Amino acid sequence: MPDIYAHSGDAAMRMDNETTWAGARDAATAETINTAIAKLNSSVKAAVNAGGDQYDCYRYFAAFDTSGITVKPESATLKLYGFTYTDAQIVVIKVNSGATGDSSTDYVAADFNQTSSTAYSSEITSWTSEAYNEITLNDTALTDMASLDEFKIAVIDHDYDFNNQTPPNGSTRRTGWYHVDEAGTSKDPLVSYVAGSASGLTYSQSEAADLVGDDYTINSFKSGSLSNQYDRDPEQVPFSLGVRGPRHLRGRTTSYTVTLGGKEKK
């Protein structure tokens, strides 16, 4: 199971003491950003004071180099090593491609609003300190891991930030973990995945109508040109591969095998 570690420019971004939840959640630029920190007890936080006039919204951003993945993985897991607070109700989401941060560039405060509405996981409702918490990534994440060279994620509060619901007065949710700047790599954020297998050739019924005639004439040889033959009586279907069409194949007693550049066998 290959592992991909987060780039060292992972970031904890914070909005503190905003007078409204919208002012905290929808800010264009983070008030505070930490890109060189070993661990936080509040990597993600959604909170408001008892008076309902001081709101906090914290988000975590990371990026992974997935340029080496060309086939959709069978499965993948984001692993975060828990620290201190465990009030988890979080979700992994996609970060927009326009964010500055990637697998070789640090995130910047202006990336705070580059979160998307695309979930890469289900809601996480339990958390463990001093151990890896394994978050299963969904099919959307697996597809993006194969199609994108830069796999950018954010971890945010689920109920209040992702769903954009104002936290009730006097509430605090926060969850912490170790970041890349922790010494060594034994507690670093990483994605583990099971490599997928390349699919074989598929043949398109929609293309075949003018490529395979009713008399079994193969008018063109290419991927996608043979599917009509599978719909015919198998006893009536000889195959001839390796030469350019058209090639007329008739009858049930004769079958052709043709190779380019070879001598006819007597």
Secondary structure, 3 states (H helix, E strand, C coil): CCEEECCCCCEEEEEEEECCHHHHHCCCCCCEEECCCCEEEEEEEEEECCCCCCEEEEEEEEEEECCCCCCCCCEEEEEEEEEEEECCCEEEEEECCCCCCCCCCCCCHHHHHCEEEEECCCCECCCCCCCEEEEECCHHHHHHHHHCCEEEEEEEEHHHHHCCCCCCCCCEEEEEEECCCCCCCCCCCEEEEECCCCCCCCCCHHHHHHCECCCCCECCCCCCCCHHHHCCCHHHCCCCCCCCCCECCCCCCCCCCCCCCCCCCC
